Amino acid sequence: MRCGTAYFELDADTVEPAPTGPGTVVAADAQLLTETGECPGEVQVFAQGGYLSWLEVCSWGDDGEVNLAAARRWLQPPS
C-alpha cells in the first residue's frame, strides 16, 4: 500500500473542535472506484482533538496509479 498525505493548517483559536474526543479518529473514508468498477485505493480524512488534521490518498498497489487528481475523478457519492 502507498499513501500520499496532505496536512491541514487550521486556526484552532477561530473555531471550536468537533465532539470527537481528544485522540485521532478517521473522520471520513471512501473507496475509489474507476470507470471499470475496480477499486485501486481509498481516501481517508483524519481528525485530531476535534479538528481536521490530514487527508490520505492510498493505493492498494505499488504502480502509482492513485494520486489526488485520480482520487477526485474516482470518488463516488455514498449510495
Residue pairs with C-beta under 8 A, 6 or more apart in sequence:
1 41
1 58
1 59
1 60
2 58
2 59
2 61
2 62
2 64
2 66
3 56
3 57
3 58
3 59
4 56
4 57
4 58
4 67
4 68
5 54
5 55
5 56
6 54
6 55
6 56
6 68
7 53
7 54
8 51
8 52
8 53
8 54
8 55
10 51
10 52
12 51
15 51
16 50
17 49
17 50
17 51
18 27
18 47
18 50
18 51
19 50
20 27
20 47
20 49
20 50
21 50
22 49
23 48
23 49
24 46
24 47
24 48
24 53
25 46
25 47
25 48
26 44
26 45
26 46
27 45
27 46
27 47
27 52
28 44
28 45
29 42
29 43
29 44
29 45
30 42
30 43
30 75
30 76
30 78
31 39
31 41
31 42
31 76
32 39
32 40
32 41
32 42
32 43
32 66
32 70
32 71
32 74
32 75
33 39
33 74
33 76
34 40
34 74
39 60
40 59
40 60
40 61
40 65
40 66
40 70
40 74
41 57
41 58
41 59
41 60
41 66
41 71
42 58
43 55
43 56
43 57
43 58
43 71
43 75
44 55
44 56
44 58
45 52
45 54
45 55
46 52
46 53
46 54
46 55
46 56
47 53
57 66
57 67
57 68
57 71
58 66
59 65
59 66
